[in-house]
Amino acid sequence: MKIYQIRELSTPDLLNTLKDQYEALENYTFQHASGQLENYKAMRNTKRDIARILTVINEREAKEKNQQKKDK
């Protein structure tokens, strides 16, 4: 998932996507532990997607805090 695609999503959609990505990572982890994982790039890309989603969420929270400070 590209960053511009993530930025287009609403916050509830981001949280749902984040949940799905964590579930996918959990599945990849179990497959890796049992030796069944064939595509290691998928695991790496899932971790990167999680980081991107968390970054966008944190940016939005910081933006809200700055707006609240300016309004006071």
C-alpha positions as CSV (number, residue, x, y, z in Angstrom):
1,M,0.0,0.0,0.0
2,K,1.4,3.4,-1.0
3,I,1.5,6.3,1.3
4,Y,-0.8,8.4,-0.9
5,Q,-3.4,5.6,-0.7
6,I,-3.1,5.6,3.1
7,R,-3.5,9.3,3.4
8,E,-6.8,9.2,1.3
9,L,-8.4,6.9,3.9
10,S,-10.5,8.2,6.8
11,T,-9.4,7.5,10.3
12,P,-11.9,4.7,11.0
13,D,-10.8,3.1,7.7
14,L,-7.2,3.4,8.8
15,L,-7.9,1.7,12.1
16,N,-9.7,-1.2,10.2
17,T,-6.8,-1.5,7.8
18,L,-4.4,-1.5,10.7
19,K,-6.3,-4.3,12.4
20,D,-6.2,-6.3,9.1
21,Q,-2.5,-5.8,8.7
22,Y,-1.8,-6.9,12.2
23,E,-3.8,-10.1,11.6
24,A,-1.9,-10.7,8.4
25,L,1.4,-10.2,10.1
26,E,0.4,-12.7,12.8
27,N,-0.4,-15.3,10.1
28,Y,2.9,-14.6,8.4
29,T,4.7,-15.0,11.7
30,F,3.1,-18.4,12.4
31,Q,3.8,-19.5,8.8
32,H,7.5,-18.4,9.2
33,A,7.8,-20.3,12.5
34,S,6.5,-23.5,11.0
35,G,8.6,-23.1,7.9
36,Q,5.7,-22.7,5.5
37,L,6.2,-19.1,4.5
38,E,7.4,-18.9,0.9
39,N,7.1,-15.1,0.4
40,Y,9.2,-13.3,2.9
41,K,8.7,-10.0,1.1
42,A,5.0,-10.1,2.1
43,M,5.9,-10.1,5.8
44,R,8.3,-7.2,5.3
45,N,5.8,-5.2,3.3
46,T,3.1,-5.8,5.9
47,K,5.4,-4.4,8.6
48,R,6.1,-1.4,6.4
49,D,2.4,-0.9,5.8
50,I,1.7,-1.0,9.5
51,A,4.4,1.7,10.1
52,R,3.0,3.9,7.4
53,I,-0.5,3.6,8.8
54,L,0.7,4.5,12.3
55,T,2.7,7.4,10.9
56,V,-0.4,8.9,9.3
57,I,-2.5,8.4,12.4
58,N,0.1,10.1,14.5
59,E,0.4,13.0,12.0
60,R,-3.4,13.5,12.2
61,E,-3.3,13.5,16.0
62,A,-0.5,16.0,16.1
63,K,-2.3,18.2,13.6
64,E,-5.4,18.1,15.9
65,K,-3.4,19.1,18.9
66,N,-1.8,22.0,17.1
67,Q,-5.3,23.2,16.0
68,Q,-6.5,23.0,19.6
69,K,-3.5,25.0,20.8
70,K,-4.1,27.7,18.1
71,D,-7.8,27.9,19.0
72,K,-7.1,28.7,22.7
